[in-house]
Amino acid sequence: MIPWLGDHPVFPPASSALRKPNGLLAAGGSLAPDWLLAAYRQGIFPWFNQGEPILWWSPDPRMVVVPSQIRITRSLGKTLKKGH
């Protein structure tokens, strides 16, 4: 059972996320900027579908993208230049 979030952006520890489905942490809350900033600072992100509750996730392992370490291949560069 995952917790239902209240009126303030206070999340359970990411370490308490479920293993199956991988990383499901909580439900409810809001997509307001204060909620998103609080979540992102803890490695938590929302997944939202219209008409459904907001689900908050922190999968293990998480993918972390470091912009300075991104390598754009030649073929991807061509695709990006075409605007696809």
N, C-alpha and C positions, 0 to 999 in steps of 0.2 A: 504494500500500500504506500502510495506517495503522498506527501503533504499537500494540502491546498493552501495557497498563499493568501495572505490577508490584504490589508489596505496599504502596507508599506513594503518597499523593496528589500525585504530581509529574506535571504535564501538559506536553506540548510547547507551544510558543508558539502562540497562537491564529492568528497569521499563517501558520502552516503547514497550516491546514485546507484540505481539498480544495475545488476549485471545483465539481466534480460528483461526488457530490451535494454541494450547497452547504453547506459548513461542517462536514462530517464530519472529526473531528480524531483520535479514538482509540477504542479498545475495551477492555473489561475494567474492572478496578478494583472499586469498591464503592460502595454508596449510603449508606454511613455518614456521619454529620454532618461529620467532618473532611474527607472527600472532597468533599462538596457545598459546604462553605464555601470550600475551596481552589479549586474549579472556578468558583463564582459570582464570586469575587474577580477572576477573569481573564476573565469574560465567556463562560464555558463552561457548558453545561448537559447533563444526561443525558437520554437517551430510552431507555426500558426497556420491554420486553415479556417477560412471564413465559416462561421457558424459552429465552430468547435472551440473548446477551451484552449488557452495558450499552454503549451507544454514546454518545460524548461529542461535542458539537456546538458550533460557534461560527460561525454563518453571517454572511456579509457581503452586505448590511448587516444589522445586528441591530436589533431593535426595543427601544427603551428606554422604559419607562413611568415618567414622573415624576408621582407621586401629586398633587402640587400643581397640575399642569397638565392633569389629567383633567377633561373637560367631560362631565357626564352630561346627555344630552338629556332632554327632558320625557317622551318615550315610553319611554325606557330606565328612567327613574326610576319610572314607573308599573309597568313590568314587574317591577322589583326589589321594589317595595312589595308586589306580589302574591305574591312568593316564588318566582318562576320562575327 
